[in-house]
Amino acid sequence: MVFSFARVGAALVMRVEDVYVQNKRLWVRLREKGGKQHEMPCHHTLDAYLHENLGRTGIAGDPKGPLFRTI
């Protein structure tokens, strides 16, 4: 994922609920190999991309669904 240096596998298993707001800032939660979780604030550009993605796709109401869906 852009600006997070996440592994492709970690980005592909992200769910909508893994993008959340904390202290007026957007954060992402990554699930890595071995069950490790990393939580980090988003870069402002990634913040804009994710807000655009959630807004245009209409998936914000499905928190358990995948963040990046196939067509």
Rosetta constraint file for C-alpha pairs under 8 A:
AtomPair CA 1 CA 5 HARMONIC 6.32 0.50
AtomPair CA 1 CA 6 HARMONIC 5.66 0.50
AtomPair CA 1 CA 7 HARMONIC 7.50 0.50
AtomPair CA 1 CA 8 HARMONIC 6.99 0.50
AtomPair CA 1 CA 11 HARMONIC 6.06 0.50
AtomPair CA 2 CA 46 HARMONIC 6.73 0.50
AtomPair CA 3 CA 42 HARMONIC 7.71 0.50
AtomPair CA 3 CA 43 HARMONIC 6.32 0.50
AtomPair CA 3 CA 45 HARMONIC 7.91 0.50
AtomPair CA 3 CA 46 HARMONIC 6.44 0.50
AtomPair CA 4 CA 42 HARMONIC 7.35 0.50
AtomPair CA 4 CA 43 HARMONIC 7.73 0.50
AtomPair CA 6 CA 10 HARMONIC 6.27 0.50
AtomPair CA 6 CA 11 HARMONIC 6.28 0.50
AtomPair CA 6 CA 30 HARMONIC 7.54 0.50
AtomPair CA 7 CA 11 HARMONIC 6.35 0.50
AtomPair CA 7 CA 32 HARMONIC 7.97 0.50
AtomPair CA 8 CA 12 HARMONIC 6.14 0.50
AtomPair CA 9 CA 13 HARMONIC 6.47 0.50
AtomPair CA 10 CA 14 HARMONIC 6.66 0.50
AtomPair CA 10 CA 30 HARMONIC 5.90 0.50
AtomPair CA 10 CA 31 HARMONIC 5.62 0.50
AtomPair CA 10 CA 32 HARMONIC 5.64 0.50
AtomPair CA 11 CA 30 HARMONIC 6.95 0.50
AtomPair CA 12 CA 66 HARMONIC 7.98 0.50
AtomPair CA 12 CA 67 HARMONIC 7.80 0.50
AtomPair CA 12 CA 68 HARMONIC 6.55 0.50
AtomPair CA 13 CA 31 HARMONIC 7.60 0.50
AtomPair CA 13 CA 66 HARMONIC 6.82 0.50
AtomPair CA 13 CA 67 HARMONIC 7.84 0.50
AtomPair CA 14 CA 18 HARMONIC 6.16 0.50
AtomPair CA 14 CA 29 HARMONIC 7.68 0.50
AtomPair CA 14 CA 30 HARMONIC 6.74 0.50
AtomPair CA 14 CA 31 HARMONIC 7.49 0.50
AtomPair CA 14 CA 66 HARMONIC 6.02 0.50
AtomPair CA 14 CA 67 HARMONIC 5.64 0.50
AtomPair CA 14 CA 68 HARMONIC 7.44 0.50
AtomPair CA 15 CA 19 HARMONIC 7.67 0.50
AtomPair CA 15 CA 63 HARMONIC 6.69 0.50
AtomPair CA 15 CA 64 HARMONIC 5.86 0.50
AtomPair CA 15 CA 65 HARMONIC 5.50 0.50
AtomPair CA 15 CA 66 HARMONIC 4.27 0.50
AtomPair CA 15 CA 67 HARMONIC 4.69 0.50
AtomPair CA 15 CA 68 HARMONIC 7.89 0.50
AtomPair CA 16 CA 59 HARMONIC 7.41 0.50
AtomPair CA 16 CA 60 HARMONIC 6.62 0.50
AtomPair CA 16 CA 62 HARMONIC 6.88 0.50
AtomPair CA 16 CA 63 HARMONIC 4.77 0.50
AtomPair CA 16 CA 64 HARMONIC 6.29 0.50
AtomPair CA 16 CA 65 HARMONIC 6.00 0.50
AtomPair CA 16 CA 66 HARMONIC 5.96 0.50
AtomPair CA 16 CA 67 HARMONIC 4.73 0.50
AtomPair CA 17 CA 63 HARMONIC 4.66 0.50
AtomPair CA 17 CA 64 HARMONIC 6.39 0.50
AtomPair CA 18 CA 27 HARMONIC 7.96 0.50
AtomPair CA 18 CA 28 HARMONIC 5.51 0.50
AtomPair CA 18 CA 29 HARMONIC 4.90 0.50
AtomPair CA 18 CA 30 HARMONIC 7.32 0.50
AtomPair CA 19 CA 26 HARMONIC 6.90 0.50
AtomPair CA 19 CA 27 HARMONIC 5.78 0.50
AtomPair CA 19 CA 28 HARMONIC 4.67 0.50
AtomPair CA 19 CA 29 HARMONIC 6.63 0.50
AtomPair CA 20 CA 26 HARMONIC 5.63 0.50
AtomPair CA 20 CA 27 HARMONIC 5.37 0.50
AtomPair CA 20 CA 28 HARMONIC 6.51 0.50
AtomPair CA 21 CA 25 HARMONIC 5.35 0.50
AtomPair CA 21 CA 26 HARMONIC 4.45 0.50
AtomPair CA 21 CA 27 HARMONIC 5.91 0.50
AtomPair CA 22 CA 26 HARMONIC 6.32 0.50
AtomPair CA 22 CA 27 HARMONIC 6.70 0.50
AtomPair CA 25 CA 41 HARMONIC 6.89 0.50
AtomPair CA 25 CA 42 HARMONIC 7.57 0.50
AtomPair CA 26 CA 41 HARMONIC 6.00 0.50
AtomPair CA 26 CA 42 HARMONIC 5.69 0.50
AtomPair CA 26 CA 47 HARMONIC 6.29 0.50
AtomPair CA 27 CA 39 HARMONIC 6.82 0.50
AtomPair CA 27 CA 40 HARMONIC 5.51 0.50
AtomPair CA 27 CA 41 HARMONIC 4.18 0.50
AtomPair CA 27 CA 42 HARMONIC 5.27 0.50
AtomPair CA 28 CA 39 HARMONIC 5.67 0.50
AtomPair CA 28 CA 40 HARMONIC 5.64 0.50
AtomPair CA 28 CA 41 HARMONIC 6.37 0.50
AtomPair CA 28 CA 42 HARMONIC 6.61 0.50
AtomPair CA 29 CA 37 HARMONIC 6.70 0.50
AtomPair CA 29 CA 38 HARMONIC 5.62 0.50
AtomPair CA 29 CA 39 HARMONIC 4.38 0.50
AtomPair CA 29 CA 40 HARMONIC 6.68 0.50
AtomPair CA 30 CA 37 HARMONIC 5.54 0.50
AtomPair CA 30 CA 38 HARMONIC 5.10 0.50
AtomPair CA 30 CA 39 HARMONIC 6.32 0.50
AtomPair CA 31 CA 35 HARMONIC 6.47 0.50
AtomPair CA 31 CA 36 HARMONIC 5.86 0.50
AtomPair CA 31 CA 37 HARMONIC 4.61 0.50
AtomPair CA 31 CA 38 HARMONIC 6.57 0.50
AtomPair CA 32 CA 36 HARMONIC 5.11 0.50
AtomPair CA 32 CA 37 HARMONIC 5.96 0.50
AtomPair CA 32 CA 38 HARMONIC 7.50 0.50
AtomPair CA 42 CA 46 HARMONIC 5.97 0.50
AtomPair CA 42 CA 47 HARMONIC 5.74 0.50
AtomPair CA 43 CA 47 HARMONIC 6.12 0.50
AtomPair CA 44 CA 48 HARMONIC 6.39 0.50
AtomPair CA 45 CA 49 HARMONIC 6.37 0.50
AtomPair CA 46 CA 50 HARMONIC 6.08 0.50
AtomPair CA 47 CA 51 HARMONIC 6.17 0.50
AtomPair CA 48 CA 52 HARMONIC 6.13 0.50
AtomPair CA 49 CA 53 HARMONIC 6.10 0.50
AtomPair CA 50 CA 54 HARMONIC 6.06 0.50
AtomPair CA 51 CA 55 HARMONIC 5.99 0.50
AtomPair CA 52 CA 56 HARMONIC 6.03 0.50
AtomPair CA 53 CA 57 HARMONIC 5.99 0.50
AtomPair CA 54 CA 58 HARMONIC 5.87 0.50
AtomPair CA 54 CA 59 HARMONIC 5.87 0.50
AtomPair CA 54 CA 60 HARMONIC 5.72 0.50
AtomPair CA 55 CA 59 HARMONIC 7.64 0.50
AtomPair CA 55 CA 60 HARMONIC 7.40 0.50
AtomPair CA 59 CA 63 HARMONIC 7.79 0.50
AtomPair CA 59 CA 65 HARMONIC 7.78 0.50
AtomPair CA 59 CA 67 HARMONIC 7.80 0.50
